[in-house]
Amino acid sequence: MLAVLSPGQGSQKPGFLTPWLALPDTEGRLREWSALCGADLLHLGTEADADEIKDTARTQPLLVAAALLAAEHLPLEGVDVVAGHSVGELGASALAGVLTADTAITLAGVRGREMAAACALEPTGMSAVLGGDPADVVATIERHGLYPANRNGAGQIVAAGSLDGLAKFAAEPPAKARVIPLQVAGAFHTPYMAPAETALRAVAAGVTVAGPVRTLLSNLDGTAVGDGGEMLGRLVRQVTAPVRWDLCMATLKSLGVTGVIELPPAGTLAGLIKRELKGEGAPEIVTLNSPDDLSAARDLIARHGNGGATR
């Protein structure tokens, strides 16, 4: 069984789309999508520096575009399961057939701009918590008036909220845990993003969806969503709801996934899966970062796709 994963914000690197320009129609596609999302995706993916591509308003459509560009060169009919982390869920929803690629890019542009605007309303942030007992970590986060915004599995939970609360939390960390401040614009996936959720819901109201043609997992609870309208509602709610990537990985395991492809910019989700789904039965993983990786990705789909595995 083969899963394709779409990464989220923080996975981007300067120039990561440059190798893809060698493929036909890539530049034209990026220009078309740039007009839809209001960001120069060609510049951002090839020439922009690290500071420019960490701007939430630009990063989110860039990541969705990168995933969809690469996926166009894969035999998706062989893919059993798709999932995305945070904004990556828009890309995954397009790969599942719930959204068109153009709609996913458009929504990513709205989502990015509105979340950036919400971040500017008051000073908030996020910190990664590595190690510790998960229940104790979550309890300590909440005791400081913060939110467990990302539960990524593999010993990683992200706390989010006011900068003052994060500072006090770092001074009194959970037992056996390290707290690392993240360079982000604000407290994503918390009630601080409520204005962005409201704005995205208004745009989503005019979106036409279809039912998924392959298993599509939701960050909300890790379950497979079989209705396009329900998934669109979840995509909107996800702006303020925690990312439960730990539950998505648990579902990948329970489904018996034997092969995983992470779309560009790949590496972050593959690393989490390697640490969480290790040992006997660990899935074979391909990180798809350039056209040079396409042959390995196609081979993985041929060997593990459509519910089967040959290893």
PADO-998602 format. One record per residue (C-alpha): residue in one letter; x, y, z. Coordinates in nm, 2 decimals, padded with zeros to 4 digits, always signed. Each point is the difference from the previous one (the first is absolute). Layout:
<sites>
+------+--------+--------+--------+
| rest |   east |  north |     up |
+------+--------+--------+--------+
|    a |      X |      Y |      Z |
...
+------+--------+--------+--------+
</sites>
This chain:
<sites>
+------+--------+--------+--------+
| rest |   east |  north |     up |
+------+--------+--------+--------+
|    m | +00.00 | +00.00 | +00.00 |
|    l | +00.15 | +00.33 | -00.11 |
|    a | -00.05 | +00.35 | +00.16 |
|    v | +00.09 | +00.34 | -00.14 |
|    l | +00.06 | +00.28 | +00.25 |
|    s | +00.00 | +00.37 | -00.05 |
|    p | +00.22 | +00.20 | +00.25 |
|    g | -00.09 | +00.32 | +00.19 |
|    q | +00.15 | +00.33 | +00.09 |
|    g | +00.36 | -00.01 | +00.12 |
|    s | +00.11 | -00.26 | -00.26 |
|    q | +00.09 | +00.26 | -00.27 |
|    k | +00.36 | +00.07 | -00.10 |
|    p | +00.13 | +00.28 | -00.23 |
|    g | +00.01 | -00.11 | -00.37 |
|    f | -00.17 | -00.33 | +00.06 |
|    l | -00.22 | +00.03 | -00.31 |
|    t | +00.29 | +00.08 | -00.24 |
|    p | +00.06 | -00.36 | -00.11 |
|    w | -00.36 | -00.04 | -00.10 |
|    l | +00.03 | +00.28 | -00.26 |
|    a | +00.17 | -00.25 | -00.23 |
|    l | -00.33 | -00.18 | -00.05 |
|    p | -00.24 | +00.11 | -00.27 |
|    d | -00.28 | +00.25 | +00.09 |
|    t | +00.13 | +00.06 | +00.36 |
|    e | +00.07 | +00.37 | -00.04 |
|    g | -00.33 | +00.06 | -00.17 |
|    r | -00.19 | -00.19 | +00.27 |
|    l | +00.17 | +00.21 | +00.27 |
|    r | -00.09 | +00.32 | -00.17 |
|    e | -00.37 | -00.11 | -00.03 |
|    w | -00.01 | -00.09 | +00.37 |
|    s | +00.18 | +00.32 | +00.10 |
|    a | -00.29 | +00.19 | -00.15 |
|    l | -00.25 | -00.21 | +00.20 |
|    c | +00.17 | +00.04 | +00.34 |
|    g | +00.14 | +00.35 | -00.03 |
|    a | +00.37 | -00.10 | +00.06 |
|    d | +00.29 | -00.04 | -00.25 |
|    l | +00.05 | -00.37 | +00.04 |
|    l | +00.27 | -00.02 | -00.27 |
|    h | +00.21 | +00.26 | +00.18 |
|    l | -00.07 | -00.15 | +00.35 |
|    g | +00.09 | -00.35 | -00.10 |
|    t | +00.32 | +00.08 | -00.19 |
|    e | +00.15 | +00.34 | +00.09 |
|    a | -00.14 | +00.11 | +00.34 |
|    d | +00.21 | -00.03 | +00.32 |
|    a | -00.09 | -00.17 | +00.32 |
|    d | -00.15 | +00.31 | +00.16 |
|    e | -00.23 | +00.06 | -00.30 |
|    i | -00.14 | -00.35 | -00.01 |
|    k | -00.07 | -00.02 | +00.37 |
|    d | -00.27 | +00.27 | -00.05 |
|    t | -00.32 | -00.19 | +00.08 |
|    a | -00.19 | +00.17 | -00.28 |
|    r | +00.25 | -00.12 | -00.26 |
|    t | +00.11 | -00.33 | +00.15 |
|    q | -00.34 | -00.17 | +00.01 |
|    p | -00.09 | +00.03 | -00.37 |
|    l | +00.36 | -00.08 | -00.09 |
|    l | -00.01 | -00.33 | +00.19 |
|    v | -00.33 | -00.11 | -00.15 |
|    a | +00.13 | +00.09 | -00.35 |
|    a | +00.32 | -00.20 | +00.05 |
|    a | -00.19 | -00.31 | +00.11 |
|    l | -00.25 | +00.02 | -00.29 |
|    l | +00.28 | +00.06 | -00.26 |
|    a | +00.19 | -00.31 | +00.10 |
|    a | -00.32 | -00.21 | +00.03 |
|    e | -00.08 | +00.08 | -00.36 |
|    h | +00.29 | -00.23 | -00.10 |
|    l | -00.11 | -00.30 | +00.21 |
|    p | -00.24 | -00.28 | -00.10 |
|    l | -00.26 | +00.11 | +00.26 |
|    e | -00.24 | -00.29 | -00.10 |
|    g | +00.24 | -00.22 | +00.20 |
|    v | -00.02 | +00.20 | +00.32 |
|    d | -00.22 | -00.13 | +00.28 |
|    v | +00.02 | +00.27 | +00.27 |
|    v | +00.08 | +00.37 | +00.01 |
|    a | +00.05 | +00.23 | +00.30 |
|    g | +00.15 | +00.34 | +00.06 |
|    h | +00.14 | +00.19 | +00.30 |
|    s | -00.17 | +00.33 | +00.07 |
|    v | -00.02 | +00.19 | -00.32 |
|    g | +00.11 | -00.32 | -00.17 |
|    e | -00.35 | -00.12 | +00.04 |
|    l | -00.11 | +00.23 | -00.28 |
|    g | +00.24 | -00.18 | -00.23 |
|    a | -00.11 | -00.34 | +00.13 |
|    s | -00.36 | +00.09 | -00.06 |
|    a | +00.08 | +00.09 | -00.36 |
|    l | +00.18 | -00.33 | -00.05 |
|    a | -00.30 | -00.18 | +00.14 |
|    g | -00.23 | +00.18 | -00.25 |
|    v | -00.19 | +00.19 | +00.26 |
|    l | +00.13 | +00.33 | -00.13 |
|    t | +00.14 | +00.10 | -00.34 |
|    a | +00.37 | +00.11 | +00.00 |
|    d | -00.11 | +00.36 | -00.08 |
|    t | -00.24 | +00.00 | +00.29 |
|    a | +00.26 | -00.13 | +00.24 |
|    i | +00.25 | +00.27 | -00.11 |
|    t | -00.26 | +00.27 | +00.03 |
|    l | -00.10 | -00.11 | +00.35 |
|    a | +00.36 | -00.03 | +00.10 |
|    g | +00.05 | +00.37 | -00.10 |
|    v | -00.30 | +00.11 | +00.21 |
|    r | +00.10 | -00.22 | +00.29 |
|    g | +00.36 | +00.14 | +00.00 |
|    r | -00.10 | +00.36 | -00.03 |
|    e | -00.27 | -00.02 | +00.27 |
|    m | +00.22 | -00.20 | +00.24 |
|    a | +00.28 | +00.26 | -00.04 |
|    a | -00.26 | +00.28 | +00.07 |
|    a | -00.12 | -00.19 | +00.31 |
|    c | +00.36 | -00.03 | +00.12 |
|    a | +00.04 | +00.38 | -00.02 |
|    l | -00.28 | +00.06 | +00.24 |
|    e | +00.20 | -00.08 | +00.32 |
|    p | +00.34 | -00.15 | +00.08 |
|    t | -00.02 | -00.38 | +00.01 |
|    g | +00.23 | -00.28 | -00.09 |
|    m | +00.08 | -00.37 | +00.01 |
|    s | +00.26 | -00.23 | +00.17 |
|    a | +00.08 | -00.36 | -00.07 |
|    v | +00.01 | -00.23 | +00.29 |
|    l | +00.23 | -00.30 | -00.05 |
|    g | -00.03 | -00.30 | +00.24 |
|    g | -00.18 | -00.04 | +00.33 |
|    d | -00.31 | -00.19 | +00.07 |
|    p | -00.27 | +00.11 | -00.26 |
|    a | -00.28 | +00.03 | +00.26 |
|    d | +00.22 | +00.20 | +00.23 |
|    v | +00.12 | +00.23 | -00.28 |
|    v | -00.36 | +00.08 | -00.11 |
|    a | -00.10 | +00.06 | +00.36 |
|    t | +00.29 | +00.24 | +00.06 |
|    i | -00.07 | +00.18 | -00.33 |
|    e | -00.37 | +00.05 | +00.10 |
|    r | +00.10 | +00.10 | +00.36 |
|    h | +00.19 | +00.30 | -00.15 |
|    g | -00.30 | +00.11 | -00.20 |
|    l | +00.14 | -00.13 | -00.32 |
|    y | -00.12 | -00.25 | -00.26 |
|    p | +00.14 | -00.33 | -00.13 |
|    a | -00.02 | +00.12 | -00.36 |
|    n | +00.19 | -00.29 | -00.17 |
|    r | +00.02 | -00.35 | +00.13 |
|    n | +00.25 | -00.14 | -00.24 |
|    g | +00.08 | -00.33 | +00.16 |
|    a | +00.36 | -00.13 | +00.03 |
|    g | +00.04 | +00.19 | +00.33 |
|    q | -00.09 | +00.34 | -00.15 |
|    i | -00.28 | +00.24 | +00.11 |
|    v | -00.03 | +00.37 | -00.09 |
|    a | -00.12 | +00.25 | +00.26 |
|    a | -00.16 | +00.32 | -00.12 |
|    g | -00.14 | +00.32 | +00.15 |
|    s | +00.11 | +00.33 | +00.15 |
|    l | +00.37 | +00.08 | +00.00 |
|    d | -00.02 | +00.06 | +00.38 |
|    g | -00.16 | -00.34 | +00.05 |
|    l | +00.26 | -00.17 | -00.22 |
|    a | +00.29 | +00.17 | +00.20 |
|    k | -00.14 | -00.12 | +00.33 |
|    f | -00.05 | -00.35 | -00.15 |
|    a | +00.36 | -00.01 | -00.12 |
|    a | +00.11 | +00.10 | +00.35 |
|    e | -00.20 | -00.29 | +00.16 |
|    p | +00.02 | -00.27 | -00.27 |
|    p | -00.16 | -00.34 | +00.04 |
|    a | +00.22 | -00.27 | +00.15 |
|    k | +00.25 | -00.16 | -00.24 |
|    a | -00.10 | +00.24 | -00.28 |
|    r | +00.18 | +00.27 | -00.20 |
|    v | -00.18 | +00.32 | -00.11 |
|    i | +00.12 | +00.16 | -00.32 |
|    p | -00.16 | +00.33 | -00.12 |
|    l | -00.11 | -00.01 | -00.36 |
|    q | +00.06 | +00.28 | -00.26 |
|    v | -00.37 | +00.04 | -00.10 |
|    a | -00.23 | +00.30 | -00.03 |
|    g | -00.25 | -00.11 | +00.27 |
|    a | -00.21 | -00.26 | +00.17 |
|    f | -00.13 | -00.21 | -00.29 |
|    h | -00.27 | -00.26 | +00.07 |
|    t | -00.13 | +00.18 | +00.31 |
|    p | -00.30 | +00.23 | +00.07 |
|    y | +00.23 | +00.29 | -00.09 |
|    m | -00.06 | -00.09 | -00.36 |
|    a | -00.38 | +00.04 | +00.02 |
|    p | -00.01 | +00.30 | -00.23 |
|    a | +00.18 | -00.20 | -00.27 |
|    e | -00.24 | -00.29 | +00.05 |
|    t | -00.29 | +00.23 | -00.05 |
|    a | +00.14 | +00.15 | -00.32 |
|    l | +00.09 | -00.34 | -00.14 |
|    r | -00.35 | -00.13 | +00.07 |
|    a | -00.15 | +00.28 | -00.20 |
|    v | +00.21 | -00.08 | -00.30 |
|    a | -00.05 | -00.38 | +00.04 |
|    a | -00.38 | +00.05 | -00.01 |
|    g | +00.04 | +00.06 | -00.38 |
|    v | +00.21 | -00.31 | -00.06 |
|    t | -00.12 | -00.30 | -00.19 |
|    v | +00.13 | -00.33 | +00.13 |
|    a | -00.01 | -00.37 | -00.10 |
|    g | +00.03 | -00.32 | +00.19 |
|    p | +00.35 | -00.14 | +00.06 |
|    v | +00.12 | -00.26 | -00.25 |
|    r | +00.26 | -00.14 | +00.25 |
|    t | +00.03 | -00.01 | +00.37 |
|    l | +00.04 | +00.35 | +00.14 |
|    l | +00.11 | +00.05 | +00.36 |
|    s | -00.09 | +00.30 | +00.21 |
|    n | +00.23 | +00.19 | +00.24 |
|    l | -00.29 | +00.05 | +00.24 |
|    d | -00.01 | -00.36 | +00.12 |
|    g | +00.20 | -00.22 | -00.24 |
|    t | -00.31 | -00.16 | -00.15 |
|    a | -00.08 | -00.06 | -00.36 |
|    v | -00.26 | +00.25 | -00.13 |
|    g | -00.23 | -00.13 | -00.27 |
|    d | -00.21 | +00.31 | -00.07 |
|    g | +00.14 | +00.30 | -00.19 |
|    g | -00.22 | +00.25 | +00.18 |
|    e | +00.10 | -00.13 | +00.34 |
|    m | +00.37 | +00.02 | -00.10 |
|    l | -00.04 | +00.36 | -00.11 |
|    g | -00.15 | +00.08 | +00.33 |
|    r | +00.29 | -00.16 | +00.18 |
|    l | +00.25 | +00.19 | -00.21 |
|    v | -00.16 | +00.32 | +00.12 |
|    r | -00.02 | -00.11 | +00.36 |
|    q | +00.36 | -00.11 | -00.01 |
|    v | +00.12 | +00.36 | +00.00 |
|    t | -00.08 | +00.02 | +00.38 |
|    a | +00.00 | -00.38 | +00.08 |
|    p | +00.31 | -00.19 | +00.11 |
|    v | +00.19 | -00.20 | -00.27 |
|    r | -00.02 | -00.37 | +00.12 |
|    w | +00.27 | -00.14 | -00.23 |
|    d | +00.06 | -00.26 | +00.27 |
|    l | -00.35 | -00.14 | -00.07 |
|    c | +00.06 | +00.02 | -00.38 |
|    m | +00.31 | -00.22 | +00.04 |
|    a | -00.19 | -00.24 | +00.23 |
|    t | -00.26 | -00.04 | -00.28 |
|    l | +00.28 | -00.05 | -00.26 |
|    k | +00.12 | -00.29 | +00.22 |
|    s | -00.34 | -00.15 | +00.06 |
|    l | -00.08 | +00.01 | -00.38 |
|    g | +00.31 | -00.20 | -00.06 |
|    v | +00.19 | +00.26 | -00.21 |
|    t | +00.32 | -00.15 | -00.13 |
|    g | +00.13 | +00.28 | -00.22 |
|    v | +00.00 | +00.38 | +00.05 |
|    i | +00.09 | +00.28 | -00.24 |
|    e | +00.05 | +00.35 | +00.15 |
|    l | -00.06 | +00.27 | -00.26 |
|    p | +00.24 | +00.31 | -00.02 |
|    p | +00.14 | +00.15 | +00.20 |
|    a | +00.04 | -00.34 | +00.15 |
|    g | +00.18 | -00.12 | +00.32 |
|    t | -00.20 | +00.13 | +00.30 |
|    l | -00.29 | -00.25 | -00.01 |
|    a | +00.23 | -00.28 | -00.11 |
|    g | +00.21 | +00.06 | +00.31 |
|    l | -00.30 | -00.02 | +00.23 |
|    i | -00.11 | -00.32 | -00.16 |
|    k | +00.34 | -00.16 | +00.03 |
|    r | +00.01 | +00.08 | +00.37 |
|    e | -00.36 | -00.10 | +00.07 |
|    l | -00.06 | -00.30 | -00.23 |
|    k | +00.33 | -00.17 | +00.04 |
|    g | +00.09 | -00.36 | +00.05 |
|    e | -00.17 | -00.30 | -00.17 |
|    g | -00.26 | +00.11 | -00.25 |
|    a | +00.15 | +00.35 | -00.04 |
|    p | -00.10 | +00.15 | -00.34 |
|    e | +00.24 | +00.05 | -00.28 |
|    i | +00.04 | +00.38 | -00.06 |
|    v | +00.09 | +00.21 | -00.30 |
|    t | +00.06 | +00.38 | +00.05 |
|    l | -00.08 | +00.17 | -00.32 |
|    n | +00.20 | +00.32 | -00.03 |
|    s | +00.10 | +00.02 | -00.36 |
|    p | -00.08 | -00.16 | -00.33 |
|    d | +00.29 | -00.24 | +00.06 |
|    d | -00.21 | -00.16 | +00.27 |
|    l | -00.30 | -00.07 | -00.23 |
|    s | +00.12 | -00.34 | -00.11 |
|    a | +00.04 | -00.12 | +00.35 |
|    a | -00.35 | +00.13 | +00.09 |
|    r | -00.16 | -00.16 | -00.30 |
|    d | +00.17 | -00.33 | +00.08 |
|    l | -00.13 | +00.02 | +00.36 |
|    i | -00.36 | +00.05 | -00.13 |
|    a | +00.04 | -00.29 | -00.24 |
|    r | +00.11 | -00.23 | +00.29 |
|    h | -00.22 | +00.12 | +00.28 |
|    g | -00.30 | +00.17 | -00.16 |
|    n | -00.36 | -00.10 | -00.01 |
|    g | +00.00 | -00.19 | +00.32 |
|    g | +00.29 | -00.23 | -00.08 |
|    a | +00.37 | -00.04 | +00.08 |
|    t | +00.26 | -00.22 | -00.16 |
|    r | +00.27 | +00.01 | +00.27 |
+------+--------+--------+--------+
</sites>
